[in-house]
C-alpha cells in the first residue's frame, strides 16, 4: 500500500490493522529501519512520462 502511493499513512495504518498510527509508525520504523514516509518516497514509482 505504501509503494502504490494510494492512501495516507493513517489509512494504511488502519488497513493493516493498527488502532493507532503512532503505533504503526513505531513498529514499521523498528522493523524496516526507516519511516513509512521515507519508505514511500524511496519505493513509489513515478508515473511514466509521455
C-alpha positions in Angstrom: 0.0 0.0 0.0 2.8 2.4 0.7 4.5 1.6 -2.6 1.4 2.2 -4.6 1.1 5.7 -3.2 -2.6 5.2 -2.5 -4.0 6.4 0.8 -2.3 8.3 3.6 -0.1 6.7 6.2 -3.1 6.9 8.5 -5.2 5.0 6.1 -2.5 2.4 5.5 -2.1 2.0 9.3 -5.8 1.3 9.7 -6.0 -1.0 6.7 -3.2 -3.2 8.1 -4.9 -3.4 11.5 -3.4 -0.8 13.8 -5.7 1.2 16.0 -3.1 3.9 16.3 -1.0 5.5 13.5 1.7 6.2 16.1 1.9 2.5 17.0 2.1 1.6 13.3 4.9 4.1 12.7 6.8 2.8 15.7 6.6 -0.8 14.6 7.3 0.0 10.9 10.3 2.1 11.8 11.7 -0.6 14.2 11.3 -3.4 11.6 12.2 -1.5 8.4 14.8 0.9 9.9 13.1 3.8 8.1 9.8 5.7 8.5 6.7 4.9 6.4 7.0 8.3 4.7 10.7 7.8 3.8 9.9 4.2 2.6 7.1 5.6 0.4 9.4 8.2 -1.1 12.0 5.6 -1.9 9.9 2.9 -3.3 6.9 4.6 -5.0 7.3 4.6 -8.7 6.9 7.9 -10.5 4.2 7.8 -13.3 5.7 7.3 -16.7 6.2 10.5 -18.7 4.7 10.8 -22.2 
